[in-house]
Amino acid sequence: MLCLNCRRQVPRRATACPSCGAPRNGASQTLELVLPDRTRVPLLGELTIGRGSRNTLDIDDPSVSRRHARVRLATSNGAPMVEDLGSSYGTWVDGERIERASALVDGSRLQLGDQELVVDRWRDEHEAGTTAVVPVGESLLLRSAGGPAQRVATATGFGQSPRLRSGYALKRLDASEGARRWVLRDLVGEKFFALTDDEAALLNLLDGNRDLAELVREAEGRFGESGPARLTRLLADLGDRGLLAGTESGSETETDGVSRRLLVPRRREWKGAGDWFERLYERGAWRLFTRTSLAAIFLVAAAGIPLFGYLIAARYGTPFVVANKIGIGGLVFVLGRFALVAAHETAHALTMASFGRKVQSAGLKVLLIFPYAYVDTSEAWFEPRRRRIAVSAAGPVSDLMLGGTFALACFAMPAGLLRDVCFQLAFAAYLGALFNLNPLLERDGYQILGDLLKEPALRRRAILQLRRRLAGGPQTGDSRTLARYGIFALGWTAVAAVFAGAMSLRYEQVLAGLLPPAAAWVLLAALWTTLLTPVLAIVVPSLRERRRVREA
């Protein structure tokens, strides 16, 4: 359901839009202004802020003007607005200096001189909290309730008083997420870690003002005999990941040699992509997320899969061939892949925008031999599991919807150039869907499966277990969830193999009539390699290890 005010998606039972703060379902919502000392002031009427006793809020700071800013309620909807009163250093909202009255919403940061005030709605323990962001060069004293926090200066080292280093963000998710409802983001290494309530409470202690003995006593006081052990595990985990001041993260690689070079993409970033996608969403792309549009997308995607199977059986077209010329067909296929990938990544970005999240970066990358566009959807980790699944699924849904659209167009057209082009585009779309849903690659299918199974580092742990089994190692303590993941991954590989086999058997003779037989098989072999390389990258090294162990 979309908010009538900002057109962002809102949970059905929410009392307010999480993006703009607009009340919903007849609920009244009072926002509060949180002062640097954590005093909370309800925004119920007009108030003035400045360095003087005549103001409603008196802030004793020389960087704040005597009459600095005024907050009042808008006459139209009762939302709080802030305006500058001719201050020396200006009034800033979310990092931008305001020239006229500006709206304040839940999570807005109001900067007056050196003082930062936060607009906040008080949340119950079961609700998601606001995101606390600590840029590189700063640190933060966290609150276990997920509310506003107070910044402090950065510590100079680790030593006997451990503390989180700067460059991270922390958010508490809704209680429905389960035990690990806290998400800690490393802004430097761009990694995410899930934490429990207890771990988040211990994290709150790592402010650099407590030595190890004090931390142990507080952990024991909070959690009893298990407190020191929990603290030790948390410190070791944070230290290994380079999240403590004075430590550096280690690097982990799952593959090496040729496999690693094949599966590690090369990237070129597009600056300003996040703002572009935001404008695209606000200028009309939000209509794609209405119930009518989503229903139409689902119907086209569902109808296209069996229809494309019929097009192959009835030979409505030939892969890489347009107008009986493989050169033109190959060009159409490559250009079509570029366009389809752009649409795929745009779907990810627009879905992020619909949830009020902004794409941090975007650009081009080359994976295997194929060029791809990409968008950074890591901000989705701060959203509930269902929303993360929706962001991950948006790309494959785009592939399937466009594949279905081109399949329908191909079926409806008479034989000729346009039908050949539509067939190539449908083929390119479904090939992309198979690739992106492959659970053995850290792409959309893997992200969806990991969220469904609620298993962190699913691929890495499953690969290690599978390699150990293939190498003939012990199977004691193996995870059933990881085993199921392996079975699902093999099943998906079988689907890809059937698809590649059907295309090979159906079109080998046609391609051989247009190309030398060897060249036709090279083209089909490239299709097989694209779909099966992830499996070979796991199985071949494991079998080599098994053989080495037997010979030793």
C-alpha positions in Angstrom: 0.0 0.0 0.0 1.4 3.4 -1.0 1.3 6.5 1.3 -1.0 9.2 -0.1 1.5 11.8 0.9 4.9 10.6 -0.3 3.9 7.5 -2.5 6.2 5.2 -0.5 5.1 1.8 0.6 3.6 1.5 4.1 2.9 -1.6 6.2 -0.8 -2.3 6.3 -1.1 -2.0 10.1 1.3 0.9 10.5 0.0 4.0 12.3 2.4 6.3 10.4 4.3 6.2 7.1 7.9 5.2 7.9 9.2 7.5 5.2 7.4 10.8 5.7 5.8 10.3 9.1 2.3 11.0 7.9 -0.3 9.5 10.3 -2.4 6.6 9.0 -5.6 4.7 9.9 -6.9 7.6 11.9 -3.9 7.5 14.3 -2.6 10.6 15.9 1.1 11.0 16.1 3.1 13.4 18.2 6.7 14.0 17.2 9.3 15.0 19.8 12.4 17.1 19.6 15.3 15.3 21.3 17.9 17.7 22.7 21.6 16.9 23.0 21.1 15.9 26.7 18.3 13.5 25.5 15.5 15.6 26.9 12.4 15.1 24.8 10.1 18.0 23.9 6.8 17.3 22.3 6.1 19.3 19.2 2.5 20.4 20.0 2.6 24.1 19.2 5.0 26.9 18.3 8.3 27.1 20.0 11.5 29.2 19.5 15.0 28.0 19.9 18.0 30.1 20.7 20.7 31.3 23.2 18.5 33.3 25.5 15.9 32.9 28.3 13.1 34.4 26.2 13.1 31.3 24.0 11.0 28.3 24.6 14.2 26.2 24.3 17.3 27.9 25.7 20.5 26.3 24.4 23.6 27.7 26.1 26.1 27.5 23.2 27.9 30.5 21.6 27.5 28.9 18.2 23.7 29.3 18.6 22.1 32.7 17.9 20.0 34.5 20.6 16.9 33.8 18.4 18.0 31.1 16.1 15.0 29.1 14.8 11.3 28.6 15.3 9.2 25.4 15.0 5.5 25.7 14.4 2.7 23.4 13.1 1.5 23.7 9.6 -2.1 24.9 9.3 -2.9 22.3 6.5 -1.9 19.0 8.1 -0.5 19.9 11.5 3.0 18.7 10.6 5.9 20.5 12.3 7.8 23.1 10.2 11.1 24.8 11.1 12.3 28.2 9.9 15.4 30.2 10.5 15.1 33.5 12.3 18.1 35.2 10.8 20.8 33.3 12.7 24.5 33.8 12.2 25.3 30.3 11.1 22.0 29.2 9.6 19.7 26.4 10.3 20.3 23.0 8.7 17.9 20.1 8.2 19.4 16.7 7.2 22.6 18.4 6.1 21.0 21.1 3.9 20.7 24.8 4.9 17.1 26.0 4.8 16.1 29.2 3.2 12.4 29.0 4.0 10.1 27.0 6.3 11.0 23.3 6.0 9.0 20.2 7.1 10.3 18.0 9.9 9.5 14.3 9.9 10.4 11.4 12.0 14.2 11.0 11.9 15.0 14.6 10.7 18.2 16.0 12.1 18.1 19.7 13.0 21.5 21.5 13.1 21.8 24.8 15.0 25.4 25.9 15.2 27.3 23.1 16.8 24.2 21.6 18.3 22.2 18.7 16.7 18.6 18.1 17.6 16.7 15.0 16.4 13.0 14.7 15.5 11.8 11.4 16.8 8.6 9.4 17.5 8.8 7.3 20.7 8.8 3.6 19.8 7.7 0.6 21.8 10.2 -2.2 22.3 8.5 -4.4 19.6 8.8 -1.6 16.9 11.7 -0.9 14.6 14.0 1.9 15.6 15.6 4.7 13.7 19.0 4.2 12.0 21.9 5.5 14.0 24.7 6.5 11.5 28.2 7.3 12.7 30.4 8.7 9.8 34.1 7.9 9.6 35.9 10.1 12.2 33.1 10.1 14.8 31.7 7.7 17.3 28.4 7.3 19.2 27.0 6.3 22.5 24.2 4.0 21.5 20.8 3.5 23.2 19.5 -0.1 23.6 16.0 1.1 22.8 17.0 2.2 19.3 16.2 5.9 19.9 18.4 8.9 19.3 22.0 8.8 20.4 24.7 11.2 21.5 27.9 11.6 19.5 31.3 11.8 21.2 34.9 12.2 20.0 36.7 9.4 18.4 39.0 7.3 20.6 42.7 7.0 19.6 43.1 3.3 20.1 42.0 -0.1 21.3 44.1 -0.8 24.4 42.3 -1.8 27.6 39.2 0.3 26.9 37.6 -1.2 23.8 35.2 0.8 21.7 33.6 0.7 18.3 35.6 2.5 15.6 33.9 5.1 13.6 32.2 4.4 10.3 29.1 2.3 11.0 25.4 2.4 11.3 23.0 0.5 13.6 19.3 -0.1 13.4 16.8 -2.2 15.3 14.3 -4.0 13.2 10.7 -5.0 14.1 10.3 -7.8 16.7 8.8 -10.0 13.9 12.3 -10.4 12.5 13.2 -12.8 15.3 16.1 -12.9 17.8 18.6 -11.2 15.5 16.7 -8.0 15.0 19.6 -5.6 15.1 21.6 -4.8 12.0 25.2 -3.4 12.2 26.6 -2.0 9.0 30.3 -1.4 8.4 30.4 1.7 6.3 34.1 1.1 5.5 34.0 -2.6 4.5 30.3 -2.4 3.3 29.4 -5.5 5.3 26.3 -6.2 7.5 26.1 -8.2 10.7 23.0 -9.3 12.6 22.9 -8.9 16.4 20.6 -10.1 19.2 19.1 -7.7 21.8 21.8 -8.9 24.3 24.6 -8.3 21.8 23.3 -4.8 21.1 23.1 -4.1 24.8 26.8 -5.2 25.1 27.6 -3.1 22.1 26.2 -0.1 24.0 28.9 -0.5 26.6 31.8 -0.2 24.1 32.2 3.6 24.4 35.9 3.7 25.3 35.1 4.9 28.8 35.1 1.5 30.4 38.1 -0.8 30.8 37.9 -4.6 30.4 37.3 -5.2 34.1 34.4 -2.8 34.2 32.9 -4.3 31.0 33.1 -7.8 32.5 31.4 -6.6 35.7 28.6 -4.9 33.8 28.1 -7.9 31.5 27.9 -10.2 34.5 25.5 -7.9 36.2 23.2 -7.8 33.1 23.3 -11.4 32.0 24.6 -13.4 35.0 27.3 -16.0 34.7 27.0 -16.1 30.9 27.8 -12.3 30.6 31.6 -12.5 30.5 31.5 -15.2 27.9 29.0 -13.3 25.7 31.2 -10.2 26.0 34.3 -12.2 25.0 32.6 -13.6 21.9 31.3 -10.2 20.9 34.7 -8.5 21.3 36.4 -11.3 19.3 33.8 -11.1 16.6 34.0 -7.3 16.3 37.8 -7.4 16.4 38.0 -10.0 13.6 35.8 -7.8 11.5 37.8 -4.7 12.2 35.0 -2.9 13.9 36.9 -2.1 17.1 39.2 0.9 17.2 42.8 -0.2 16.6 41.9 -3.4 14.7 41.8 -4.3 11.1 39.5 -6.8 9.4 40.9 -9.9 7.9 40.1 -10.9 4.3 38.2 -14.1 3.5 38.1 -15.7 0.1 35.9 -18.6 -0.8 37.5 -19.4 -4.1 41.0 -19.0 -5.5 42.9 -19.2 -8.8 40.9 -19.3 -12.0 37.5 -19.8 -10.2 38.0 -16.6 -8.2 39.1 -14.5 -11.2 36.0 -15.7 -13.0 33.5 -15.0 -10.3 34.9 -11.6 -9.1 33.4 -8.7 -11.1 35.2 -5.6 -12.3 33.3 -2.4 -11.7 33.0 1.2 -12.8 30.8 3.5 -10.7 28.2 6.0 -11.8 28.1 9.0 -9.5 24.7 10.5 -8.7 22.8 7.4 -9.5 20.8 7.5 -6.2 19.4 11.0 -6.9 18.5 10.0 -10.4 16.5 7.0 -9.3 14.8 9.1 -6.6 13.6 11.6 -9.3 12.5 8.8 -11.6 10.4 7.3 -8.8 8.8 10.6 -7.8 8.0 11.6 -11.4 5.8 8.6 -12.1 7.6 5.3 -11.6 5.7 4.9 -8.3 2.7 3.9 -10.4 4.4 0.6 -11.0 3.9 -0.3 -7.4 0.1 0.2 -7.3 -2.0 -2.9 -6.8 -3.2 -2.8 -10.4 0.3 -2.6 -11.9 1.7 -5.3 -9.7 -1.2 -7.7 -10.6 -0.6 -7.0 -14.3 3.2 -7.6 -13.9 2.5 -10.9 -12.2 0.1 -12.1 -14.9 2.5 -11.3 -17.7 5.4 -13.0 -15.9 3.4 -16.1 -15.2 2.0 -16.4 -18.7 5.3 -15.9 -20.4 7.1 -19.0 -19.1 4.9 -21.7 -20.6 4.4 -19.6 -23.7 8.2 -19.3 -24.3 8.4 -23.1 -24.0 5.8 -23.4 -26.8 7.8 -20.9 -28.9 10.9 -23.1 -28.6 8.9 -26.3 -29.4 7.2 -24.6 -32.4 10.5 -23.0 -33.6 9.1 -19.5 -33.7 12.8 -18.3 -33.6 16.4 -19.3 -33.3 18.8 -18.1 -30.7 21.3 -15.5 -32.0 19.7 -15.5 -35.4 17.7 -12.6 -36.9 16.6 -12.5 -40.6 18.7 -15.7 -41.1 21.9 -13.9 -40.1 23.7 -14.9 -37.0 25.8 -11.6 -36.9 22.6 -9.5 -36.7 21.1 -11.9 -34.2 24.1 -11.8 -32.0 24.2 -8.0 -32.0 20.5 -7.9 -31.1 21.1 -10.4 -28.3 24.0 -8.4 -26.8 22.2 -5.1 -27.1 19.1 -6.7 -25.7 21.0 -8.0 -22.7 22.3 -4.5 -22.0 18.8 -3.1 -22.0 17.4 -5.9 -20.0 20.1 -5.7 -17.3 19.5 -1.9 -17.1 15.8 -2.6 -16.5 16.7 -5.3 -14.0 18.8 -3.0 -11.9 16.3 -0.2 -12.3 13.7 -2.5 -10.8 15.9 -3.0 -7.8 16.5 0.7 -7.4 12.8 1.7 -7.7 11.8 -1.0 -5.2 14.3 0.5 -2.8 12.8 4.0 -3.5 9.3 2.6 -2.8 10.5 1.6 0.7 12.0 5.0 1.3 15.6 3.7 0.8 18.2 5.3 -1.5 20.6 3.5 -3.8 24.1 4.4 -2.6 25.9 3.7 -5.9 25.5 2.2 -9.3 27.5 1.5 -12.4 28.8 -1.1 -14.8 30.6 -4.4 -14.1 31.9 -7.4 -16.0 31.2 -10.9 -14.6 32.6 -13.9 -16.5 32.5 -12.5 -20.1 29.3 -10.6 -19.7 28.9 -6.8 -19.1 26.3 -5.9 -16.5 24.8 -2.8 -14.8 24.5 -2.9 -11.0 23.0 -0.9 -8.2 24.0 -1.1 -4.5 20.9 -2.3 -2.6 22.8 -2.8 0.7 20.5 -0.3 2.4 17.8 -2.9 2.2 19.5 -4.7 5.1 17.9 -2.0 7.3 14.4 -3.1 6.2 12.3 -6.1 7.5 12.8 -9.5 5.9 9.8 -9.3 3.6 11.0 -6.0 2.2 14.5 -7.4 1.6 13.0 -10.3 -0.3 10.9 -7.8 -2.4 14.1 -5.8 -3.2 16.0 -9.0 -4.2 13.0 -10.3 -6.2 12.4 -7.1 -8.2 15.2 -7.8 -10.7 14.2 -11.4 -11.6 10.5 -10.3 -11.7 11.6 -7.6 -14.2 13.4 -10.3 -16.3 10.3 -12.6 -16.2 7.9 -9.7 -17.0 9.9 -8.5 -19.9 10.5 -12.0 -21.1 6.8 -12.6 -21.0 6.1 -9.4 -22.8 8.4 -10.2 -25.7 7.2 -13.8 -25.8 3.6 -12.6 -26.2 4.7 -10.2 -28.9 6.6 -13.0 -30.7 3.6 -15.3 -30.5 1.3 -12.6 -31.9 3.5 -11.5 -34.8 3.8 -13.1 -38.3 7.2 -14.6 -39.3 9.7 -11.9 -40.1 12.3 -9.5 -38.7 10.3 -8.2 -35.8 9.3 -11.6 -34.6 12.9 -12.7 -34.7 13.9 -9.7 -32.6 11.2 -10.4 -30.0 12.3 -14.0 -29.8 15.9 -12.9 -29.1 14.8 -10.4 -26.4 12.6 -13.1 -24.7 15.5 -15.6 -24.9 17.9 -13.0 -23.4 15.4 -12.2 -20.6 14.8 -15.8 -19.5 18.6 -16.5 -19.7 19.1 -13.6 -17.4 16.4 -14.8 -15.0 18.0 -18.3 -14.8 21.4 -16.7 -14.1 20.2 -14.3 -11.5 18.1 -16.8 -9.6 21.0 -19.3 -9.5 21.4 -19.9 -5.7 25.1 -20.8 -6.2 25.9 -17.3 -7.1 25.6 -14.4 -4.7 22.9 -12.8 -6.7 19.1 -12.4 -6.3 18.2 -16.0 -5.9 20.8 -16.5 -3.2 19.6 -13.4 -1.3 16.0 -14.5 -1.5 16.8 -18.0 -0.2 19.0 -16.7 2.6 16.2 -14.5 3.9 13.6 -17.2 3.6 15.8 -19.7 5.5 17.0 -17.0 8.0 20.6 -18.3 7.6 23.5 -15.8 7.7 26.5 -16.5 5.3 24.5 -19.3 3.8 26.5 -19.8 0.6 29.9 -19.7 2.3 28.9 -22.2 5.0 27.1 -24.5 2.5 30.1 -24.5 0.1 32.4 -25.4 2.9 30.1 -28.3 4.0 29.7 -29.5 0.4 33.4 -29.4 -0.3 34.1 -31.3 2.9 31.6 -34.0 1.8 32.9 -34.2 -1.7 36.5 -34.4 -0.5 35.5 -37.4 1.7 35.8 -35.5 5.0 33.7 -36.3 8.2 30.0 -35.5 8.1 29.4 -35.2 11.8 27.7 -31.9 12.9 26.5 -31.1 9.3 23.6 -28.7 9.1 20.3 -30.0 7.6 19.5 -26.4 6.4 22.8 -26.2 4.5 22.2 -29.7 3.1 18.8 -28.6 1.9 20.4 -25.5 0.3 22.8 -27.8 -1.5 19.9 -30.0 -2.8 18.0 -26.9 -3.9 21.1 -25.5 -5.7 21.6 -28.8 -7.5 17.9 -28.8 -8.5 18.2 -25.3 -9.9 21.3 -26.4 -11.8 19.4 -29.3 -13.2 16.7 -26.9 -14.5 19.4 -24.8 -16.1 21.0 -27.9 -17.6 17.6 -29.0 -19.1 17.1 -25.5 -20.5 20.6 -25.5 -22.1 20.1 -29.1 -23.3 16.7 -28.3 -24.9 18.2 -25.3 -26.7 21.2 -27.3 -27.9 19.1 -30.3 -29.3 16.5 -28.0 -30.8 18.8 -25.5 -32.5 22.1 -27.3 -33.2 21.1 -28.3 -36.8 19.7 -24.8 -37.5 22.9 -23.1 -36.3 25.0 -25.7 -38.2 23.2 -24.6 -41.4 24.3 -21.0 -40.8 27.7 -21.6 -39.3 30.5 -24.2 -39.6 29.5 -27.1 -37.3 32.4 -26.5 -34.9 31.4 -22.8 -34.5 27.7 -23.8 -33.8 28.9 -26.1 -31.0 31.2 -23.4 -29.6 28.2 -21.0 -29.4 26.1 -23.6 -27.6 29.0 -24.5 -25.3 29.2 -20.9 -24.3 25.6 -21.2 -23.1 26.4 -24.3 -21.1 29.4 -22.7 -19.6 27.5 -19.6 -18.5 24.9 -21.8 -16.7 27.2 -24.4 -15.2 30.4 -22.5 -14.3 29.2 -21.9 -10.6 28.8 -25.6 -10.1 32.1 -26.5 -11.7 33.9 -23.8 -9.6 32.7 -25.7 -6.4 32.8 -29.4 -7.5 36.1 -29.5 -9.5 38.4 -28.2 -6.6 36.6 -30.5 -4.1 37.1 -33.6 -6.3 40.8 -32.7 -6.8 41.2 -32.5 -3.0 39.5 -35.8 -2.6 41.9 -37.4 -5.1 44.9 -35.8 -3.4 43.8 -37.1 0.0 43.4 -40.7 -1.4 46.8 -40.6 -3.1 48.5 -39.3 0.0 
